[in-house]
Amino acid sequence: MSLGCGWHHDENPSREPVAPFFVPLDPAKLDEALTAQANARHEVFRRRVEAPITEHYATTHPGLEPGDVRPGS
């Protein structure tokens, strides 16, 4: 989708330090612990990326929401 405004958001995926990872004593719980850490990091990343996009739409494209398609685009 093109908004025709030229705006973009640069993102450094390694911007935030990785929190310490504690290996569970039970090896059967390792996958669960890795998944929980990945999900938490994903949520922080998603919120950090969505915030400037939402702000851009609110200030530059009132009435549109991220994901809306303008006529002719």
CORBEL-V442414 format. One record per run of one state. SS is the DSSP state (H for helix, E for strand, L for the rest). FROM is the first residue (numbers start at 1). LEN is the number of residues. If there is no record, write none. Layout:
BEGIN
<<SS	FROM	LEN> <SS	FROM	LEN>>
END
This chain:
BEGIN
<<L	1	26> <H	27	34> <L	61	13>>
END
